[in-house]
Amino acid sequence: MSLKNPVDRWGPVSQLLHWLIALLLLCLAVIGLSLDSLPKSPKYFWVYDLHKSTGLTVLALAVVRLGWRMYAGAPKWIPGLPTWQARLATVTHGLLYALIIAIPLSGWLFDSASGLRPLRWYGLVEMPKLIAPNAGIRELARSAHEWLFWVLALLVVIHAGAALYHHYFEGDATLRRMLPRRRQPLPAETPHDS
């Protein structure tokens, strides 16, 4: 069995990367949106470091996913899909990839420009600073990080909504192509005539 994407659906590696990144993005959104409401205690800094480390993980996974897509290809479009929908899906996917890479980079840039304590990936590996401390870039990166998140949130809603629309209203395989195949039931045994 090949791990590459067959012509009719996404393969297991693509599915794993898709759903893992989606889950981590959801966690990042919850943590990021709750940071301002947390008191500045040691727990706050633990949560903040978790957010940054998970963001770096998403960045790495997004690069792996993009490389895998270039290597493994993509399935063909669903038969009968209107050209405008295929074009819109292509643009949306491109923007999703760009944002999933740009948001962690802007967070890393914000952290670097802040000039605060070292950024350690899950406390294990110290990450290099992208630039020296700089208040102007710090604010620009912070603003970009927040705005890009909201653009990503909007695109995710559109992306998920389109998949659900195709599943429930068009009845096609758009959503099923990104889900693991169901095991086919064994054929029922037929009674023997005596």
N, C-alpha and C positions, 0 to 999 in steps of 0.2 A: 504494500500500500504506500503510495507516494504522499508525502506531506505537502507537496505543492498544491496550489488551488486548481481543482478540476474546472472544466469549462462551464459547469452548471451551478457551482456553489463555491463558497469559501472553504478552504481546507482547515484542518484542526489547529495548525499553528496560527493562522490568521484569526480564527475564531477565539483562540485563547488570548492572543494579544488584544483583540478588540474588547472583549468582555473584562479582562483584567484592567486595561486602561480606563474603561468606563467606570468600573467599581472604584478605582483609585481616585478618579476625578470627582466622583460623588463624595468620597471621604474628604478630599481636599476642599470641596465647596463647603461642606458642613463645618469643617475646622476653621477655614478662612473666614466664613461669615460669623462665626462665634467668637473670634479672637478679640474683637473690640469690647465684648461684654465681660470678658474674663478679668478678674483682678490681677494686677501685676505682682504675682507671687511666684515662687519656684515652679509651681504647677503650670503657670502661664508659659514660662520659658520652655518647659518640657513639651507642652502642646505646640508652641511656636516652632521648636526644633523638629518636632514630628512632621509638621506641615511642610517645612523646608526640605527635609529629607525625602518625604513622599513626593514632593514636586520634582526633585532631582531624579527620583526613580521613574516618574512618568516621562520626564525628558529622555532618559536612557531608553525606556521601552518604546517611546515614539520613534526614536531614531532606528531602533531594531525593527519596528513594525514597517517603517518606510523602506528600509533596506530589504526586508522580507518580501514586501509587495513588489519591489523592483525585480527580485529574484524569482518569486513564485508566480508572478502575474496576477491577473484578476479574472474572475469568471466573465463570460459574455453577459450582455444585458438580457433581461427577461424578454422572451419573444413578444413582439407586439408593443413594446414600450415606446411611447412617442419620443421623437428625437428631442423635443424641448425638455422632457423629463430627464432623459439621459444626460443632456448638457447641464441641466441644473444640478443633477446629482454629482456630476464630475466636478463642478465648481464648488459645491458644498463640501465634498470630500477633501478637495484641495485646501479649502479654508480651514476645515477641521484639523487637518495635519499641521498646517501653518500655526494655528492657534495653540495646539497641544504642545508645540515646540516653543513658540514665542512666550507663552505665559510663564513657564518655569524659568526661561532665560531672563525675563524681566524681573522675576522674583530674585534670582541669583544676582542680577545687576543691582537691584535695590539693596540686597544684603551687603554686597561688596562696597557700594558707594556709601553705606551707612558707617562703615569703618568700625563696627562693633566687634564683638568677640568672634572667634573663628567659626566658620560654618563647617560642621562635622556631619557627614552623612551617617545617620543613625548612631552617632557617637563613635564611629569606627574609623572613618577616613576624613582627614581634613581636606576640604575642597579649596582650590586656589581662589583668590580674589580676582575678579574680572578687571577691576579698576581700583585706583587709589580712592580714599574717601573724597566725596564731592557732594555737597548739599544740593546743588542744582540737578545733577543727574539722579541723585537719590529720590527727589520729589517727582521727577519725570518718570523714573522707573516704577515708582509706587503707583502713580496715576495710570500708567500704561498697564500695569499688572491688574488693577481693578477693572479698567474699561475693557481690556481684552477678555477678562473672565465673563463679563456680562454679554459680550458678543458671542463668546463660546456657548454660554448658557442658552442664548437665543437659537444658535445654530443646532445645538443638541436637541432642543425641543422640535425644531423643524425636521431634523433628521429622523428622530424617533417617531414623530407624527406621520411622516411620509411612509416609514416602514409599516406602522400600524394601519394606515389608510390602505396601503397595498394588500396587507394581510386580510383585513376585515371587509373592505369594500370592493377591491379588485379581485380578491381571491387568488392572487398569484404567489409565487415563491420568494418574493423579495426578502421577507423576514426569515423564512425558514432556511434560506441559504446561509445565514449567519448563525444558525443553531445546529448543535450536533444532530447527526442523523438518528432517527429512531430505529431501534432494532426491529427488524421485520419478525413478526410472530411466526413460529413454526407452523407449517400446515397441519390442520387437525387430522388426526388419524381417522381413516375411514373404517367402519366395522366390516369384518370379513363375513361373507355369506357362508352359511354352513349347509 
